[in-house]
């Protein structure tokens, strides 16, 4: 089974242009408690390099593009986020790395929890041990 779970947000377009609505338990399958965004990423920079013990996230690249690498300890898969109507749902214990940010990339991340550092696994060996348990 693929690690990549995408959500296609219905574009509410009309002749003025497009609009996407992100709503808890509707277009986004959890209660949204936090929204943050990554922008102005310098050329060649990769970020992430962590897994979350329990926090669920949906990532949307609203402008530009970037690549997300997902790793469940057994396999690694890559997905290109390049559309404001495409969401990537990450809800399991998955290591993620973000790279190849276009200069104009704005990556919005919705989360079902507030920021808490103790939900992060930032060490890859620790991640592999957590997967086994
Ligand atoms: P970090 O987790 O290192 O970013 P990434 O995983 O995308 O590389 O976060 C960078 C800094 O921002 C770090 O000091 C923690 C802080 N931060 C918050 O305070 N709140 C948040 O919601 C997030 C995601 C990060």
Backbone and ligand atoms as CSV (ligand in chain L), in Angstrom:
chain,resi,resn,atom,element,x,y,z
A,1,UNK,N,N,0.840,-1.205,0.000
A,1,UNK,CA,C,0.000,0.000,0.000
A,1,UNK,C,C,0.876,1.257,0.000
A,2,UNK,N,N,0.460,2.234,-0.758
A,2,UNK,CA,C,1.271,3.449,-0.874
A,2,UNK,C,C,1.242,4.265,0.423
A,3,UNK,N,N,2.335,4.918,0.710
A,3,UNK,CA,C,2.397,5.819,1.874
A,3,UNK,C,C,1.728,7.145,1.566
A,4,UNK,N,N,1.499,7.376,0.261
A,4,UNK,CA,C,1.024,8.691,-0.175
A,4,UNK,C,C,-0.505,8.728,-0.194
A,5,UNK,N,N,-1.048,9.516,0.728
A,5,UNK,CA,C,-2.510,9.677,0.788
A,5,UNK,C,C,-2.822,11.097,0.362
A,6,UNK,N,N,-3.364,11.233,-0.812
A,6,UNK,CA,C,-3.669,12.586,-1.268
A,6,UNK,C,C,-5.156,12.868,-1.123
A,7,UNK,N,N,-5.439,14.127,-0.923
A,7,UNK,CA,C,-6.821,14.595,-0.838
A,7,UNK,C,C,-6.986,15.636,-1.939
A,8,UNK,N,N,-7.968,15.461,-2.769
A,8,UNK,CA,C,-8.235,16.466,-3.800
A,8,UNK,C,C,-9.307,17.417,-3.290
A,9,UNK,N,N,-8.922,18.660,-3.076
A,9,UNK,CA,C,-9.877,19.645,-2.571
A,9,UNK,C,C,-10.716,20.159,-3.725
A,10,UNK,N,N,-12.029,20.143,-3.582
A,10,UNK,CA,C,-12.841,20.644,-4.686
A,10,UNK,C,C,-12.640,22.146,-4.891
A,11,UNK,N,N,-12.218,22.553,-6.080
A,11,UNK,CA,C,-12.070,23.988,-6.324
A,11,UNK,C,C,-13.438,24.620,-6.539
A,12,UNK,N,N,-13.702,25.663,-5.754
A,12,UNK,CA,C,-14.992,26.345,-5.848
A,12,UNK,C,C,-14.809,27.535,-6.789
A,13,UNK,N,N,-14.637,27.198,-8.028
A,13,UNK,CA,C,-14.304,28.249,-8.981
A,13,UNK,C,C,-15.518,28.841,-9.654
A,14,UNK,N,N,-15.325,30.045,-10.117
A,14,UNK,CA,C,-16.310,30.659,-11.008
A,14,UNK,C,C,-15.527,31.525,-11.980
A,15,UNK,N,N,-16.188,32.379,-12.708
A,15,UNK,CA,C,-15.453,33.113,-13.739
A,15,UNK,C,C,-14.496,34.173,-13.169
A,16,UNK,N,N,-14.503,34.341,-11.840
A,16,UNK,CA,C,-13.547,35.261,-11.224
A,16,UNK,C,C,-12.237,34.568,-10.883
A,17,UNK,N,N,-12.275,33.226,-10.812
A,17,UNK,CA,C,-11.084,32.486,-10.417
A,17,UNK,C,C,-11.450,31.334,-9.510
A,18,UNK,N,N,-10.498,30.892,-8.691
A,18,UNK,CA,C,-10.690,29.678,-7.882
A,18,UNK,C,C,-10.635,29.968,-6.395
A,19,UNK,N,N,-11.186,29.052,-5.634
A,19,UNK,CA,C,-11.207,29.160,-4.172
A,19,UNK,C,C,-11.258,27.741,-3.615
A,20,UNK,N,N,-10.516,27.509,-2.549
A,20,UNK,CA,C,-10.579,26.206,-1.875
A,20,UNK,C,C,-10.890,26.467,-0.407
A,21,UNK,N,N,-11.809,25.696,0.163
A,21,UNK,CA,C,-12.146,25.826,1.582
A,21,UNK,C,C,-11.633,24.578,2.314
A,22,UNK,N,N,-10.911,24.804,3.405
A,22,UNK,CA,C,-10.411,23.693,4.211
A,22,UNK,C,C,-11.181,23.699,5.522
A,23,UNK,N,N,-11.939,22.650,5.777
A,23,UNK,CA,C,-12.792,22.595,6.964
A,23,UNK,C,C,-12.555,21.302,7.732
A,24,UNK,N,N,-12.499,21.427,9.070
A,24,UNK,CA,C,-12.325,20.267,9.931
A,24,UNK,C,C,-13.418,19.243,9.675
A,25,UNK,N,N,-13.000,17.984,9.601
A,25,UNK,CA,C,-13.887,16.829,9.422
A,25,UNK,C,C,-14.657,16.856,8.105
A,26,UNK,N,N,-14.315,17.795,7.242
A,26,UNK,CA,C,-14.941,17.817,5.919
A,26,UNK,C,C,-13.827,17.605,4.892
A,27,UNK,N,N,-13.276,18.684,4.345
A,27,UNK,CA,C,-12.170,18.493,3.391
A,27,UNK,C,C,-10.905,17.986,4.095
A,28,UNK,N,N,-10.790,18.276,5.398
A,28,UNK,CA,C,-9.641,17.811,6.188
A,28,UNK,C,C,-10.171,16.831,7.230
A,29,UNK,N,N,-9.629,15.591,7.282
A,29,UNK,CA,C,-10.269,14.544,8.096
A,29,UNK,C,C,-9.924,14.576,9.581
A,30,UNK,N,N,-9.689,15.756,10.146
A,30,UNK,CA,C,-9.466,15.885,11.584
A,30,UNK,C,C,-9.785,17.314,11.988
A,31,UNK,N,N,-9.768,17.544,13.302
A,31,UNK,CA,C,-10.003,18.905,13.778
A,31,UNK,C,C,-8.717,19.722,13.605
A,32,UNK,N,N,-8.796,20.826,12.894
A,32,UNK,CA,C,-7.613,21.660,12.655
A,32,UNK,C,C,-7.391,22.533,13.893
A,33,UNK,N,N,-6.223,22.328,14.568
A,33,UNK,CA,C,-5.909,23.146,15.744
A,33,UNK,C,C,-4.785,24.123,15.464
A,34,UNK,N,N,-4.032,23.845,14.391
A,34,UNK,CA,C,-2.851,24.682,14.115
A,34,UNK,C,C,-2.624,24.718,12.614
A,35,UNK,N,N,-2.272,25.900,12.154
A,35,UNK,CA,C,-1.908,26.088,10.747
A,35,UNK,C,C,-0.576,26.818,10.738
A,36,UNK,N,N,0.386,26.285,9.999
A,36,UNK,CA,C,1.634,27.040,9.826
A,36,UNK,C,C,2.077,26.941,8.380
A,37,UNK,N,N,2.944,27.834,7.976
A,37,UNK,CA,C,3.387,27.777,6.597
A,37,UNK,C,C,4.863,28.065,6.473
A,38,UNK,N,N,5.430,27.415,5.484
A,38,UNK,CA,C,6.859,27.486,5.207
A,38,UNK,C,C,7.008,28.226,3.883
A,39,UNK,N,N,7.783,29.286,3.885
A,39,UNK,CA,C,7.948,30.081,2.665
A,39,UNK,C,C,9.331,30.713,2.683
A,40,UNK,N,N,9.745,31.220,1.544
A,40,UNK,CA,C,11.066,31.859,1.474
A,40,UNK,C,C,12.187,30.853,1.702
A,41,UNK,N,N,11.937,29.603,1.367
A,41,UNK,CA,C,12.963,28.572,1.593
A,41,UNK,C,C,14.128,28.803,0.635
A,42,UNK,N,N,15.301,28.808,1.176
A,42,UNK,CA,C,16.505,29.087,0.373
A,42,UNK,C,C,16.801,27.920,-0.567
A,43,UNK,N,N,17.443,28.241,-1.671
A,43,UNK,CA,C,17.758,27.236,-2.683
A,43,UNK,C,C,18.595,26.101,-2.082
A,44,UNK,N,N,18.228,24.882,-2.426
A,44,UNK,CA,C,19.018,23.721,-1.988
A,44,UNK,C,C,18.720,23.253,-0.571
A,45,UNK,N,N,17.832,23.975,0.129
A,45,UNK,CA,C,17.539,23.614,1.525
A,45,UNK,C,C,16.537,22.458,1.581
A,46,UNK,N,N,16.790,21.514,2.473
A,46,UNK,CA,C,15.809,20.477,2.775
A,46,UNK,C,C,15.426,20.632,4.242
A,47,UNK,N,N,14.169,20.359,4.568
A,47,UNK,CA,C,13.724,20.501,5.944
A,47,UNK,C,C,12.930,19.268,6.361
A,48,UNK,N,N,12.409,19.324,7.545
A,48,UNK,CA,C,11.661,18.183,8.057
A,48,UNK,C,C,12.615,17.294,8.826
A,49,UNK,N,N,12.903,16.116,8.266
A,49,UNK,CA,C,13.790,15.144,8.913
A,49,UNK,C,C,13.274,14.799,10.308
A,50,UNK,N,N,12.006,14.467,10.355
A,50,UNK,CA,C,11.415,14.034,11.611
A,50,UNK,C,C,10.164,13.211,11.324
A,51,UNK,N,N,9.696,12.554,12.372
A,51,UNK,CA,C,8.384,11.889,12.338
A,51,UNK,C,C,7.596,12.445,13.516
A,52,UNK,N,N,6.294,12.259,13.484
A,52,UNK,CA,C,5.465,12.640,14.624
A,52,UNK,C,C,4.891,11.392,15.274
A,53,UNK,N,N,4.942,11.375,16.595
A,53,UNK,CA,C,4.403,10.218,17.322
A,53,UNK,C,C,2.906,10.125,17.131
A,54,UNK,N,N,2.206,11.257,17.210
A,54,UNK,CA,C,0.743,11.162,17.080
A,54,UNK,C,C,0.100,12.297,16.285
A,55,UNK,N,N,0.812,13.374,16.051
A,55,UNK,CA,C,0.188,14.507,15.345
A,55,UNK,C,C,-0.099,14.152,13.886
A,56,UNK,N,N,-1.298,14.481,13.463
A,56,UNK,CA,C,-1.696,14.283,12.063
A,56,UNK,C,C,-1.566,15.607,11.331
A,57,UNK,N,N,-1.212,15.521,10.060
A,57,UNK,CA,C,-1.026,16.745,9.281
A,57,UNK,C,C,-1.581,16.594,7.871
A,58,UNK,N,N,-1.965,17.717,7.318
A,58,UNK,CA,C,-2.240,17.805,5.881
A,58,UNK,C,C,-1.368,18.927,5.341
A,59,UNK,N,N,-0.632,18.632,4.279
A,59,UNK,CA,C,0.242,19.623,3.644
A,59,UNK,C,C,-0.353,20.039,2.314
A,60,UNK,N,N,-0.308,21.330,2.046
A,60,UNK,CA,C,-0.798,21.854,0.766
A,60,UNK,C,C,0.184,22.896,0.271
A,61,UNK,N,N,0.624,22.732,-0.937
A,61,UNK,CA,C,1.502,23.731,-1.539
A,61,UNK,C,C,0.600,24.705,-2.295
A,62,UNK,N,N,0.340,25.855,-1.704
A,62,UNK,CA,C,-0.637,26.767,-2.311
A,62,UNK,C,C,-0.046,27.592,-3.448
A,63,UNK,N,N,1.272,27.758,-3.439
A,63,UNK,CA,C,1.974,28.437,-4.539
A,63,UNK,C,C,3.287,27.714,-4.759
A,64,UNK,N,N,3.691,27.586,-6.017
A,64,UNK,CA,C,4.964,26.935,-6.319
A,64,UNK,C,C,4.885,25.439,-6.098
A,65,UNK,N,N,6.014,24.854,-5.792
A,65,UNK,CA,C,6.045,23.390,-5.647
A,65,UNK,C,C,7.170,22.976,-4.709
A,66,UNK,N,N,7.023,21.768,-4.188
A,66,UNK,CA,C,8.102,21.142,-3.422
A,66,UNK,C,C,7.871,19.635,-3.431
A,67,UNK,N,N,8.908,18.913,-3.064
A,67,UNK,CA,C,8.812,17.454,-2.998
A,67,UNK,C,C,8.791,17.008,-1.548
A,68,UNK,N,N,7.958,16.022,-1.261
A,68,UNK,CA,C,7.910,15.456,0.087
A,68,UNK,C,C,8.311,13.992,-0.008
A,69,UNK,N,N,9.280,13.616,0.788
A,69,UNK,CA,C,9.688,12.221,0.868
A,69,UNK,C,C,9.075,11.623,2.131
A,70,UNK,N,N,8.421,10.490,1.976
A,70,UNK,CA,C,7.814,9.791,3.113
A,70,UNK,C,C,8.505,8.442,3.279
A,71,UNK,N,N,8.701,8.060,4.520
A,71,UNK,CA,C,9.450,6.832,4.826
A,71,UNK,C,C,8.770,6.190,6.033
A,72,UNK,N,N,8.366,4.929,5.890
A,72,UNK,CA,C,7.747,4.240,7.039
A,72,UNK,C,C,8.700,3.228,7.677
A,73,UNK,N,N,9.980,3.340,7.338
A,73,UNK,CA,C,10.966,2.413,7.898
A,73,UNK,C,C,11.188,1.203,7.018
A,74,UNK,N,N,10.241,0.964,6.103
A,74,UNK,CA,C,10.355,-0.169,5.183
A,74,UNK,C,C,10.567,0.299,3.759
A,75,UNK,N,N,9.905,1.406,3.428
A,75,UNK,CA,C,10.060,1.948,2.074
A,75,UNK,C,C,9.978,3.462,2.110
A,76,UNK,N,N,10.493,4.060,1.033
A,76,UNK,CA,C,10.497,5.516,0.881
A,76,UNK,C,C,9.739,5.855,-0.391
A,77,UNK,N,N,8.878,6.858,-0.315
A,77,UNK,CA,C,8.140,7.303,-1.496
A,77,UNK,C,C,8.172,8.822,-1.555
A,78,UNK,N,N,8.113,9.337,-2.767
A,78,UNK,CA,C,8.190,10.779,-2.989
A,78,UNK,C,C,6.910,11.265,-3.620
A,79,UNK,N,N,6.502,12.440,-3.227
A,79,UNK,CA,C,5.348,13.049,-3.889
A,79,UNK,C,C,5.667,14.511,-4.180
A,80,UNK,N,N,5.253,14.951,-5.349
A,80,UNK,CA,C,5.408,16.355,-5.728
A,80,UNK,C,C,4.118,17.082,-5.366
A,81,UNK,N,N,4.243,18.120,-4.547
A,81,UNK,CA,C,3.079,18.966,-4.262
A,81,UNK,C,C,3.204,20.212,-5.123
A,82,UNK,N,N,2.276,20.395,-6.018
A,82,UNK,CA,C,2.402,21.493,-6.985
A,82,UNK,C,C,1.054,22.106,-7.327
A,83,UNK,N,N,0.071,21.870,-6.442
A,83,UNK,CA,C,-1.256,22.396,-6.746
A,83,UNK,C,C,-1.979,22.793,-5.466
A,84,UNK,N,N,-2.661,23.945,-5.464
A,84,UNK,CA,C,-3.428,24.345,-4.275
A,84,UNK,C,C,-4.671,23.499,-4.049
A,85,UNK,N,N,-4.959,22.579,-4.967
A,85,UNK,CA,C,-6.122,21.699,-4.760
A,85,UNK,C,C,-5.701,20.288,-4.335
A,86,UNK,N,N,-4.408,20.112,-4.080
A,86,UNK,CA,C,-3.917,18.774,-3.721
A,86,UNK,C,C,-3.334,18.779,-2.315
A,87,UNK,N,N,-3.896,17.984,-1.438
A,87,UNK,CA,C,-3.398,17.878,-0.067
A,87,UNK,C,C,-2.715,16.541,0.136
A,88,UNK,N,N,-1.722,16.526,1.014
A,88,UNK,CA,C,-1.049,15.278,1.382
A,88,UNK,C,C,-1.361,15.020,2.845
A,89,UNK,N,N,-2.025,13.902,3.116
A,89,UNK,CA,C,-2.390,13.532,4.488
A,89,UNK,C,C,-1.306,12.617,5.063
A,90,UNK,N,N,-0.775,13.027,6.211
A,90,UNK,CA,C,0.210,12.176,6.908
A,90,UNK,C,C,-0.338,11.940,8.302
A,91,UNK,N,N,-0.763,10.703,8.558
A,91,UNK,CA,C,-1.435,10.445,9.831
A,91,UNK,C,C,-0.811,9.294,10.604
A,92,UNK,N,N,0.206,8.666,10.039
A,92,UNK,CA,C,0.833,7.537,10.730
A,92,UNK,C,C,2.246,7.925,11.162
A,93,UNK,N,N,2.926,6.978,11.769
A,93,UNK,CA,C,4.319,7.208,12.173
A,93,UNK,C,C,5.183,7.153,10.913
A,94,UNK,N,N,5.417,8.312,10.330
A,94,UNK,CA,C,6.119,8.409,9.045
A,94,UNK,C,C,7.188,9.483,9.123
A,95,UNK,N,N,8.376,9.102,8.713
A,95,UNK,CA,C,9.491,10.059,8.609
A,95,UNK,C,C,9.278,10.901,7.359
A,96,UNK,N,N,9.420,12.221,7.480
A,96,UNK,CA,C,9.213,13.064,6.298
A,96,UNK,C,C,10.377,14.045,6.098
A,97,UNK,N,N,10.681,14.243,4.837
A,97,UNK,CA,C,11.701,15.221,4.448
A,97,UNK,C,C,11.107,16.050,3.317
A,98,UNK,N,N,11.311,17.356,3.364
A,98,UNK,CA,C,10.802,18.238,2.304
A,98,UNK,C,C,12.001,18.828,1.574
A,99,UNK,N,N,11.946,18.798,0.261
A,99,UNK,CA,C,13.077,19.335,-0.497
A,99,UNK,C,C,12.611,19.851,-1.863
A,100,UNK,N,N,13.559,20.363,-2.635
A,100,UNK,CA,C,13.297,20.905,-3.974
A,100,UNK,C,C,12.188,21.961,-3.947
A,101,UNK,N,N,12.290,22.880,-2.994
A,101,UNK,CA,C,11.319,23.983,-2.905
A,101,UNK,C,C,11.551,24.947,-4.060
A,102,UNK,N,N,10.509,25.297,-4.786
A,102,UNK,CA,C,10.647,26.368,-5.770
A,102,UNK,C,C,10.779,27.683,-4.991
A,103,UNK,N,N,11.420,28.704,-5.562
A,103,UNK,CA,C,11.632,29.948,-4.812
A,103,UNK,C,C,10.331,30.573,-4.312
A,104,UNK,N,N,9.231,30.352,-5.063
A,104,UNK,CA,C,7.943,30.952,-4.686
A,104,UNK,C,C,7.082,30.014,-3.830
A,105,UNK,N,N,7.642,28.895,-3.398
A,105,UNK,CA,C,6.822,27.874,-2.702
A,105,UNK,C,C,6.263,28.402,-1.372
A,106,UNK,N,N,4.974,28.241,-1.193
A,106,UNK,CA,C,4.345,28.454,0.115
A,106,UNK,C,C,3.668,27.137,0.476
A,107,UNK,N,N,4.225,26.475,1.477
A,107,UNK,CA,C,3.708,25.167,1.908
A,107,UNK,C,C,2.932,25.367,3.203
A,108,UNK,N,N,1.636,25.154,3.129
A,108,UNK,CA,C,0.783,25.315,4.315
A,108,UNK,C,C,0.592,23.941,4.956
A,109,UNK,N,N,0.708,23.908,6.266
A,109,UNK,CA,C,0.545,22.642,6.984
A,109,UNK,C,C,-0.527,22.812,8.049
A,110,UNK,N,N,-1.519,21.937,7.989
A,110,UNK,CA,C,-2.608,21.926,8.955
A,110,UNK,C,C,-2.340,20.771,9.916
A,111,UNK,N,N,-2.541,20.997,11.190
A,111,UNK,CA,C,-2.255,19.941,12.167
A,111,UNK,C,C,-3.410,19.816,13.146
A,112,UNK,N,N,-3.555,18.612,13.695
A,112,UNK,CA,C,-4.654,18.370,14.633
A,112,UNK,C,C,-4.241,18.653,16.076
A,113,UNK,N,N,-3.012,19.163,16.266
A,113,UNK,CA,C,-2.545,19.470,17.620
A,113,UNK,C,C,-1.709,20.745,17.603
A,114,UNK,N,N,-1.617,21.369,18.762
A,114,UNK,CA,C,-0.723,22.506,18.921
A,114,UNK,C,C,0.717,22.023,18.820
A,115,UNK,N,N,1.618,22.947,18.641
A,115,UNK,CA,C,3.037,22.589,18.574
A,115,UNK,C,C,3.474,22.003,19.906
A,116,UNK,N,N,4.061,20.821,19.849
A,116,UNK,CA,C,4.668,20.259,21.068
A,116,UNK,C,C,5.879,19.443,20.656
A,117,UNK,N,N,7.009,19.890,21.123
A,117,UNK,CA,C,8.277,19.289,20.711
A,117,UNK,C,C,8.343,17.816,21.105
A,118,UNK,N,N,7.656,17.429,22.199
A,118,UNK,CA,C,7.761,16.023,22.608
A,118,UNK,C,C,6.985,15.059,21.709
A,119,UNK,N,N,6.288,15.588,20.704
A,119,UNK,CA,C,5.653,14.707,19.712
A,119,UNK,C,C,6.611,14.376,18.559
A,120,UNK,N,N,7.736,15.074,18.520
A,120,UNK,CA,C,8.678,14.882,17.411
A,120,UNK,C,C,9.650,13.738,17.684
A,121,UNK,N,N,9.956,12.979,16.659
A,121,UNK,CA,C,11.132,12.087,16.677
A,121,UNK,C,C,12.065,12.665,15.624
A,122,UNK,N,N,13.179,13.211,16.065
A,122,UNK,CA,C,14.089,13.892,15.132
A,122,UNK,C,C,15.340,13.070,14.827
A,123,UNK,N,N,15.402,11.891,15.423
A,123,UNK,CA,C,16.560,11.032,15.202
A,123,UNK,C,C,16.110,9.801,14.407
A,124,UNK,N,N,16.743,9.551,13.265
A,124,UNK,CA,C,16.269,8.476,12.375
A,124,UNK,C,C,16.361,7.097,13.035
A,125,UNK,N,N,17.408,6.849,13.803
A,125,UNK,CA,C,17.533,5.541,14.472
A,125,UNK,C,C,16.433,5.367,15.516
A,126,UNK,N,N,16.122,6.465,16.190
A,126,UNK,CA,C,15.032,6.433,17.177
A,126,UNK,C,C,13.698,6.152,16.467
A,127,UNK,N,N,13.541,6.732,15.284
A,127,UNK,CA,C,12.337,6.491,14.477
A,127,UNK,C,C,12.226,5.004,14.134
A,128,UNK,N,N,13.343,4.406,13.695
A,128,UNK,CA,C,13.307,2.976,13.327
A,128,UNK,C,C,12.960,2.115,14.543
A,129,UNK,N,N,13.466,2.502,15.718
A,129,UNK,CA,C,13.127,1.745,16.938
A,129,UNK,C,C,11.656,1.907,17.267
A,130,UNK,N,N,11.134,3.113,17.090
A,130,UNK,CA,C,9.715,3.363,17.397
A,130,UNK,C,C,8.815,2.553,16.476
A,131,UNK,N,N,9.217,2.408,15.222
A,131,UNK,CA,C,8.441,1.622,14.254
A,131,UNK,C,C,8.333,0.178,14.706
A,132,UNK,N,N,9.427,-0.365,15.253
A,132,UNK,CA,C,9.453,-1.779,15.654
A,132,UNK,C,C,8.575,-2.050,16.865
A,133,UNK,N,N,8.379,-1.021,17.700
A,133,UNK,CA,C,7.612,-1.234,18.942
A,133,UNK,C,C,6.118,-1.019,18.761
L,1,LIG,P1,P,11.124,22.661,12.616
L,1,LIG,O1,O,10.244,21.621,13.207
L,1,LIG,O2,O,12.605,22.489,12.753
L,1,LIG,O3,O,10.780,22.832,11.086
L,1,LIG,P2,P,10.861,21.726,9.936
L,1,LIG,O4,O,10.531,20.427,10.550
L,1,LIG,O5,O,9.881,22.173,8.934
L,1,LIG,O6,O,12.252,21.747,9.402
L,1,LIG,O7,O,10.686,24.053,13.236
L,1,LIG,C1,C,11.500,25.196,13.169
L,1,LIG,C2,C,11.333,26.011,14.445
L,1,LIG,O8,O,10.002,26.509,14.559
L,1,LIG,C3,C,11.613,25.205,15.684
L,1,LIG,O9,O,12.361,26.029,16.565
L,1,LIG,C4,C,10.263,24.934,16.278
L,1,LIG,C5,C,9.425,26.113,15.793
L,1,LIG,N1,N,8.000,25.778,15.553
L,1,LIG,C6,C,7.035,26.338,16.360
L,1,LIG,O10,O,7.327,27.088,17.302
L,1,LIG,N2,N,5.724,26.048,16.102
L,1,LIG,C7,C,5.342,25.244,15.093
L,1,LIG,O11,O,4.135,24.994,14.898
L,1,LIG,C8,C,6.368,24.637,14.274
L,1,LIG,C9,C,6.009,23.697,13.162
L,1,LIG,C10,C,7.693,24.944,14.545
